Amino acid sequence: MAADTPMLTDSGWSKGWRILLAVAALSWTACVVGYLTNPVQFHASYLVGFSYFLTIALGAAFFVLLQHLTGAVWSIPLRRLMETAMASLPVAPLLFIPVVAGLPTLYEWARPEFHQLGPDFRFKMIFFSPPFFLARSAVYFLVWGVIAVNLYRISLAQDRDGGLEPIRKAVMWSGPAMALLFVTVTMAAVDWLMSLEPFWYSTIFGIYVYAGGGLAFLALLTLSSLALRRAGPLARHLTVEHYHDLGRWLFVLVVFWAYIAFSQYMLISYANLPEETAWFKHRLEGNWIWVSALLLAGNFIIPFILLLTRAAKRNLVLLSSVSVLILVIHYVDLHWIVMPTVHHHGFHLHWLDLAAWLGVGSAFGLTSWRMLRRRALVPSGDLRLERALHHQTD
């Protein structure tokens, strides 16, 4: 490994590890207390926190695959950070255990009375039976784990050996992996989130959830790379040109999320079918209507206006502020999806929301942080790295 390869110092890594361990110990203790005292709230809060960090990790997987498939050069100094977030996916099955434990609490279809609804719901009774649900979930985790582990190993081998072969292997993996990723993420969104209200359905719900996760991942990537650039390790490897491209990607996904969100609402509103409109009706009642308005403003109107110009995309303070907003709104979005099934008449925050979010986040964080110990923060063996360091936007 070259002497100028950017890495975290041992002291910096240890400090981060200790902070994450402390957060994990406190938050998981709070989760246990919450589970014992208020299991309904715990399972709902936990599902929001789990979905939040899982969709971000899956967003990272999408962008890693996309960079390999397109042969993008500009993003190479950022790719190791993408891969590290993606490589946290193997811990997801362990973190899914509390969701499994709360199936009857969270999902109406997991309760015995659902199977007494009659022949009209026969297919849903089969599809949403707990054994089939768990089998599908196992397949999702297996697919994501194989994708993440293999691409991460290829990248580390590239650091060690260099050459063209790792690039060819990554491209070969990325094509089928991208197709499998979209299918499994869409089905997981249906299983874990849409089926919270089993009589409602939307054909684009999966891509709506994934668009939010991809957008949130880009925001996290922007903030983490800015922090490492400011701290020193990536000061030489990232310039305002790279952040300009990140800003353009943020802008694109803000518009894409808004397009999918509007399409879902418009088509359901236009059809005006009771089994479809009930889902939105619940989210326009009481003070949920203000949360719906916040989603529109925070995930589209405000970032759209702020990122509209070229100068804005090159303003690192503005870019970091928009990224923080997007990460906050992604949580609001998932809270808006899950919590009306628990708090039917209005938005209601609970201390378990924070505890579960920190608990799941610290577990994903520890998994990713462990992989940064004594490893390069950029893919140092990539033959295109030097070219990427001198990247200029159009």
VEXDREN-2710 file (C-alpha; in Angstrom, 1 decimal):
% VEXDREN-2710
k/r/px/py/pz
1/MET/0.0/0.0/0.0
2/ALA/1.4/3.4/-1.0
3/ALA/2.7/5.7/1.7
4/ASP/0.2/8.5/0.8
5/THR/-2.9/6.1/0.8
6/PRO/-5.5/7.8/3.0
7/MET/-6.4/5.9/6.1
8/LEU/-7.9/6.6/9.5
9/THR/-5.3/6.9/12.3
10/ASP/-5.4/4.2/14.9
11/SER/-6.4/6.7/17.6
12/GLY/-9.1/8.2/15.4
13/TRP/-10.5/4.8/14.6
14/SER/-10.5/3.7/18.3
15/LYS/-12.2/6.9/19.4
16/GLY/-15.0/6.3/16.8
17/TRP/-15.3/2.7/17.9
18/ARG/-15.7/3.6/21.6
19/ILE/-18.3/6.2/20.8
20/LEU/-20.4/3.7/18.7
21/LEU/-20.0/1.1/21.5
22/ALA/-21.3/3.5/24.1
23/VAL/-24.3/4.5/22.0
24/ALA/-25.0/0.9/21.2
25/ALA/-25.0/-0.1/24.9
26/LEU/-27.2/2.7/26.0
27/SER/-29.7/2.5/23.2
28/TRP/-30.1/-1.3/23.2
29/THR/-30.6/-1.2/27.0
30/ALA/-33.4/1.4/26.4
31/CYS/-34.9/-0.8/23.7
32/VAL/-35.1/-3.8/26.1
33/VAL/-36.8/-1.6/28.6
34/GLY/-39.2/-0.3/25.9
35/TYR/-40.0/-3.8/24.7
36/LEU/-40.9/-4.9/28.2
37/THR/-43.0/-1.9/29.0
38/ASN/-44.6/-1.0/25.7
39/PRO/-44.2/-3.8/23.1
40/VAL/-46.6/-2.3/20.5
41/GLN/-44.7/1.0/20.4
42/PHE/-41.3/-0.7/20.5
43/HIS/-42.0/-2.9/17.5
44/ALA/-43.3/0.0/15.4
45/SER/-40.4/2.3/16.4
46/TYR/-37.9/-0.5/15.7
47/LEU/-39.4/-1.2/12.3
48/VAL/-38.9/2.5/11.4
49/GLY/-35.3/2.5/12.6
50/PHE/-34.5/-0.8/10.9
51/SER/-36.0/0.3/7.6
52/TYR/-34.2/3.7/7.8
53/PHE/-30.7/2.2/8.0
54/LEU/-31.4/-0.8/5.8
55/THR/-32.7/1.4/2.9
56/ILE/-29.6/3.6/3.2
57/ALA/-27.3/0.5/3.0
58/LEU/-29.3/-0.8/0.0
59/GLY/-29.0/2.7/-1.6
60/ALA/-25.2/2.3/-1.2
61/ALA/-25.4/-1.1/-3.0
62/PHE/-27.3/0.5/-5.9
63/PHE/-24.7/3.2/-6.3
64/VAL/-21.7/0.8/-6.1
65/LEU/-23.3/-1.4/-8.8
66/LEU/-24.1/1.7/-10.9
67/GLN/-20.5/3.0/-10.8
68/HIS/-19.2/-0.4/-12.0
69/LEU/-21.8/-0.7/-14.7
70/THR/-21.2/2.7/-16.1
71/GLY/-17.5/2.8/-15.7
72/ALA/-17.8/6.1/-13.9
73/VAL/-14.4/7.7/-13.0
74/TRP/-15.5/10.8/-11.0
75/SER/-16.8/8.7/-8.1
76/ILE/-13.8/6.5/-7.6
77/PRO/-12.4/8.4/-4.6
78/LEU/-15.9/8.1/-3.0
79/ARG/-16.4/4.4/-3.9
80/ARG/-14.8/2.9/-0.8
81/LEU/-17.2/4.9/1.4
82/MET/-20.1/3.5/-0.7
83/GLU/-18.7/0.0/-0.4
84/THR/-18.3/0.3/3.4
85/ALA/-21.9/1.3/3.8
86/MET/-23.0/-1.5/1.5
87/ALA/-20.8/-4.0/3.3
88/SER/-22.9/-3.5/6.5
89/LEU/-25.8/-5.5/4.9
90/PRO/-24.7/-8.9/6.3
91/VAL/-25.6/-7.7/9.8
92/ALA/-29.2/-7.0/8.7
93/PRO/-30.6/-10.6/9.3
94/LEU/-29.6/-10.3/13.0
95/LEU/-31.2/-6.9/13.3
96/PHE/-34.4/-8.3/11.7
97/ILE/-35.0/-10.7/14.7
98/PRO/-37.0/-8.1/16.7
99/VAL/-39.3/-7.6/13.7
100/VAL/-39.9/-11.3/13.5
101/ALA/-40.6/-11.4/17.2
102/GLY/-43.3/-8.7/16.7
103/LEU/-45.1/-10.2/13.6
104/PRO/-48.5/-10.5/15.3
105/THR/-48.1/-7.1/16.9
106/LEU/-47.1/-5.3/13.7
107/TYR/-49.0/-7.2/11.0
108/GLU/-52.7/-7.9/10.9
109/TRP/-52.2/-10.8/8.5
110/ALA/-50.1/-12.6/11.2
111/ARG/-53.1/-12.8/13.5
112/PRO/-55.5/-15.8/13.5
113/GLU/-58.6/-13.7/12.7
114/PHE/-57.2/-12.6/9.4
115/HIS/-57.5/-16.2/8.1
116/GLN/-61.3/-16.1/8.8
117/LEU/-62.0/-13.4/6.2
118/GLY/-63.2/-15.8/3.5
119/PRO/-62.2/-17.0/0.0
120/ASP/-61.8/-13.5/-1.4
121/PHE/-58.6/-13.1/0.5
122/ARG/-57.2/-16.6/-0.1
123/PHE/-54.2/-15.5/-2.1
124/LYS/-53.2/-12.9/0.5
125/MET/-53.6/-15.5/3.3
126/ILE/-51.1/-17.7/1.5
127/PHE/-48.7/-14.9/0.5
128/PHE/-48.7/-13.3/3.9
129/SER/-48.5/-16.5/5.9
130/PRO/-45.6/-16.2/8.5
131/PRO/-43.6/-19.2/7.1
132/PHE/-43.7/-17.8/3.5
133/PHE/-43.0/-14.3/4.8
134/LEU/-39.9/-15.5/6.6
135/ALA/-38.7/-17.6/3.7
136/ARG/-38.9/-14.6/1.4
137/SER/-37.1/-12.5/3.9
138/ALA/-34.3/-15.1/4.1
139/VAL/-33.9/-14.9/0.3
140/TYR/-33.7/-11.1/0.4
141/PHE/-31.0/-11.2/3.0
142/LEU/-29.1/-13.9/1.2
143/VAL/-29.1/-12.0/-2.1
144/TRP/-28.0/-8.7/-0.5
145/GLY/-25.3/-10.4/1.6
146/VAL/-23.8/-12.2/-1.4
147/ILE/-23.8/-9.0/-3.5
148/ALA/-22.2/-6.9/-0.7
149/VAL/-19.6/-9.4/0.4
150/ASN/-18.4/-10.3/-3.1
151/LEU/-18.2/-6.7/-4.4
152/TYR/-16.3/-5.7/-1.3
153/ARG/-13.9/-8.5/-1.6
154/ILE/-13.2/-7.7/-5.2
155/SER/-12.5/-4.1/-4.2
156/LEU/-10.0/-5.2/-1.5
157/ALA/-8.4/-7.6/-4.0
158/GLN/-8.0/-4.6/-6.3
159/ASP/-6.1/-2.7/-3.6
160/ARG/-3.8/-5.6/-3.2
161/ASP/-3.2/-6.7/-6.8
162/GLY/-4.3/-3.9/-9.0
163/GLY/-4.7/-4.6/-12.7
164/LEU/-7.8/-4.9/-14.9
165/GLU/-9.1/-8.2/-13.6
166/PRO/-10.9/-6.8/-10.6
167/ILE/-12.6/-4.2/-12.8
168/ARG/-13.9/-7.0/-15.1
169/LYS/-15.1/-9.1/-12.2
170/ALA/-17.0/-6.1/-10.7
171/VAL/-18.7/-5.4/-13.9
172/MET/-19.6/-9.1/-14.5
173/TRP/-21.2/-9.2/-11.0
174/SER/-23.0/-5.9/-11.2
175/GLY/-25.3/-6.6/-14.1
176/PRO/-27.3/-9.5/-12.7
177/ALA/-26.9/-8.1/-9.2
178/MET/-28.6/-4.9/-10.2
179/ALA/-31.6/-6.8/-11.5
180/LEU/-31.8/-9.0/-8.4
181/LEU/-31.4/-5.9/-6.1
182/PHE/-34.4/-4.1/-7.6
183/VAL/-36.6/-7.2/-7.5
184/THR/-35.8/-8.1/-3.9
185/VAL/-35.9/-4.5/-2.5
186/THR/-39.3/-4.0/-4.1
187/MET/-40.7/-7.2/-2.6
188/ALA/-39.1/-6.5/0.8
189/ALA/-40.8/-3.0/0.8
190/VAL/-44.2/-4.7/0.1
191/ASP/-43.6/-7.4/2.7
192/TRP/-42.3/-5.3/5.5
193/LEU/-44.0/-1.9/5.0
194/MET/-46.9/-2.1/2.6
195/SER/-48.4/-5.1/4.2
196/LEU/-48.7/-3.2/7.5
197/GLU/-52.1/-2.4/5.9
198/PRO/-52.8/-5.7/4.1
199/PHE/-55.9/-4.4/2.2
200/TRP/-54.0/-1.6/0.5
201/TYR/-51.7/-1.9/-2.4
202/SER/-49.6/0.2/-4.8
203/THR/-47.7/-1.0/-7.8
204/ILE/-44.9/1.6/-7.3
205/PHE/-44.6/1.5/-3.5
206/GLY/-41.3/-0.4/-3.7
207/ILE/-39.6/2.1/-5.9
208/TYR/-40.9/4.9/-3.8
209/VAL/-39.2/3.4/-0.7
210/TYR/-36.0/2.7/-2.6
211/ALA/-35.9/6.2/-4.1
212/GLY/-36.0/7.6/-0.6
213/GLY/-33.2/5.2/0.6
214/GLY/-31.0/6.1/-2.4
215/LEU/-31.5/9.8/-1.7
216/ALA/-30.7/9.4/2.0
217/PHE/-27.6/7.4/1.2
218/LEU/-26.3/10.2/-1.1
219/ALA/-26.9/12.7/1.7
220/LEU/-25.0/10.5/4.2
221/LEU/-22.2/10.0/1.6
222/THR/-21.9/13.8/1.2
223/LEU/-21.7/14.4/4.9
224/SER/-19.3/11.6/5.7
225/SER/-16.9/12.5/2.8
226/LEU/-17.0/16.2/3.9
227/ALA/-16.1/15.2/7.5
228/LEU/-13.2/13.0/6.3
229/ARG/-12.1/15.7/3.9
230/ARG/-12.2/18.3/6.7
231/ALA/-10.4/16.0/9.1
232/GLY/-7.6/15.4/6.7
233/PRO/-7.6/11.8/5.3
234/LEU/-9.4/12.7/2.1
235/ALA/-8.2/16.3/1.8
236/ARG/-6.1/15.5/-1.3
237/HIS/-8.6/13.1/-2.9
238/LEU/-11.8/15.1/-3.0
239/THR/-12.4/18.5/-4.5
240/VAL/-15.3/20.8/-5.1
241/GLU/-15.7/19.1/-8.5
242/HIS/-16.6/15.8/-6.8
243/TYR/-19.1/17.6/-4.6
244/HIS/-20.6/19.3/-7.6
245/ASP/-21.4/15.9/-9.0
246/LEU/-22.8/14.7/-5.7
247/GLY/-25.0/17.8/-5.7
248/ARG/-26.2/17.0/-9.1
249/TRP/-27.1/13.4/-8.0
250/LEU/-28.9/14.8/-5.0
251/PHE/-30.9/17.1/-7.2
252/VAL/-31.8/14.3/-9.6
253/LEU/-33.0/12.0/-6.9
254/VAL/-35.0/14.7/-5.2
255/VAL/-36.9/15.2/-8.5
256/PHE/-37.2/11.4/-9.0
257/TRP/-38.6/10.9/-5.5
258/ALA/-41.1/13.6/-6.0
259/TYR/-42.1/12.2/-9.4
260/ILE/-42.7/8.7/-7.9
261/ALA/-44.5/10.1/-4.8
262/PHE/-46.8/12.3/-7.0
263/SER/-47.5/9.4/-9.4
264/GLN/-48.5/7.1/-6.6
265/TYR/-50.8/9.8/-5.1
266/MET/-52.2/11.0/-8.4
267/LEU/-53.1/7.5/-9.8
268/ILE/-54.7/6.4/-6.5
269/SER/-56.6/9.7/-6.1
270/TYR/-57.8/9.6/-9.7
271/ALA/-59.1/6.0/-9.5
272/ASN/-60.8/6.8/-6.2
273/LEU/-61.1/3.2/-5.1
274/PRO/-61.9/2.7/-1.4
275/GLU/-59.3/-0.1/-0.9
276/GLU/-56.6/2.2/-2.3
277/THR/-57.6/5.7/-1.0
278/ALA/-57.9/4.5/2.7
279/TRP/-54.1/4.5/3.1
280/PHE/-53.8/8.2/2.1
281/LYS/-56.9/9.1/4.1
282/HIS/-55.3/7.9/7.3
283/ARG/-52.3/10.1/6.5
284/LEU/-54.4/13.2/5.9
285/GLU/-56.3/13.0/9.2
286/GLY/-55.5/14.9/12.4
287/ASN/-52.0/16.3/12.5
288/TRP/-50.8/13.7/10.1
289/ILE/-51.7/16.2/7.4
290/TRP/-48.9/18.4/8.6
291/VAL/-46.4/15.5/8.4
292/SER/-47.6/14.9/4.8
293/ALA/-47.0/18.6/4.0
294/LEU/-43.5/18.4/5.7
295/LEU/-42.6/15.5/3.4
296/LEU/-43.5/17.6/0.3
297/ALA/-41.6/20.6/1.5
298/GLY/-38.6/18.9/3.0
299/ASN/-38.0/16.2/0.4
300/PHE/-38.8/18.2/-2.7
301/ILE/-39.6/21.9/-2.6
302/ILE/-36.8/23.1/-0.3
303/PRO/-33.9/20.9/-1.7
304/PHE/-35.2/21.5/-5.2
305/ILE/-34.9/25.3/-4.8
306/LEU/-31.7/25.2/-2.9
307/LEU/-29.9/22.9/-5.3
308/LEU/-31.2/24.4/-8.5
309/THR/-28.1/26.5/-9.5
310/ARG/-24.6/25.4/-10.3
311/ALA/-23.2/27.7/-7.6
312/ALA/-25.4/26.0/-5.0
313/LYS/-24.1/22.5/-5.9
314/ARG/-20.5/23.8/-5.3
315/ASN/-21.3/25.5/-2.0
316/LEU/-20.2/22.9/0.6
317/VAL/-22.0/24.5/3.5
318/LEU/-25.3/24.6/1.6
319/LEU/-24.7/21.0/0.3
320/SER/-24.2/19.7/3.9
321/SER/-27.3/21.6/5.1
322/VAL/-29.4/20.1/2.4
323/SER/-28.0/16.6/3.2
324/VAL/-28.9/16.9/6.9
325/LEU/-32.4/18.0/5.9
326/ILE/-32.8/15.0/3.5
327/LEU/-31.6/12.5/6.2
328/VAL/-34.1/13.9/8.7
329/ILE/-37.0/13.8/6.2
330/HIS/-36.1/10.2/5.3
331/TYR/-36.9/9.3/8.9
332/VAL/-40.1/11.3/8.8
333/ASP/-41.1/9.5/5.6
334/LEU/-40.7/6.0/7.1
335/HIS/-42.4/7.2/10.3
336/TRP/-45.3/8.4/8.1
337/ILE/-45.5/5.0/6.4
338/VAL/-45.4/2.9/9.6
339/MET/-46.9/4.9/12.5
340/PRO/-50.4/5.6/11.3
341/THR/-51.0/1.9/11.9
342/VAL/-50.3/2.5/15.6
343/HIS/-51.3/6.2/16.1
344/HIS/-54.4/6.4/13.9
345/HIS/-55.5/9.9/14.7
346/GLY/-52.3/11.9/14.7
347/PHE/-48.5/12.2/14.7
348/HIS/-47.0/11.2/18.0
349/LEU/-43.3/11.0/18.9
350/HIS/-42.1/8.6/21.6
351/TRP/-38.7/8.1/23.3
352/LEU/-38.5/4.6/21.8
353/ASP/-38.4/6.2/18.3
354/LEU/-35.0/7.7/19.3
355/ALA/-33.8/4.6/21.2
356/ALA/-34.6/2.2/18.3
357/TRP/-33.1/4.5/15.7
358/LEU/-29.9/4.8/17.7
359/GLY/-29.8/1.0/18.4
360/VAL/-30.1/0.0/14.8
361/GLY/-27.9/2.8/13.6
362/SER/-25.1/1.9/16.1
363/ALA/-25.2/-1.7/14.9
364/PHE/-24.9/-0.8/11.3
365/GLY/-22.3/1.8/12.2
366/LEU/-20.1/-0.6/14.2
367/THR/-20.2/-3.1/11.2
368/SER/-19.1/-0.4/8.8
369/TRP/-16.6/1.3/11.1
370/ARG/-14.8/-2.0/11.8
371/MET/-14.1/-2.4/8.1
372/LEU/-12.3/1.0/8.0
373/ARG/-9.6/-0.1/10.4
374/ARG/-6.2/0.0/8.7
375/ARG/-7.8/0.0/5.3
376/ALA/-7.6/2.6/2.6
377/LEU/-10.4/5.1/2.4
378/VAL/-10.2/5.0/-1.4
379/PRO/-9.8/2.1/-3.8
380/SER/-6.0/2.6/-4.1
381/GLY/-5.5/-0.2/-6.6
382/ASP/-7.9/1.2/-9.2
383/LEU/-6.0/2.1/-12.3
384/ARG/-8.3/5.1/-12.9
385/LEU/-7.8/6.7/-9.4
386/GLU/-5.2/9.3/-10.5
387/ARG/-7.5/10.4/-13.3
388/ALA/-10.4/10.6/-10.9
389/LEU/-8.4/12.9/-8.6
390/HIS/-8.2/15.5/-11.4
391/HIS/-11.8/15.2/-12.3
392/GLN/-13.5/18.3/-13.8
393/THR/-17.3/18.8/-14.1
394/ASP/-18.8/19.8/-17.4
END
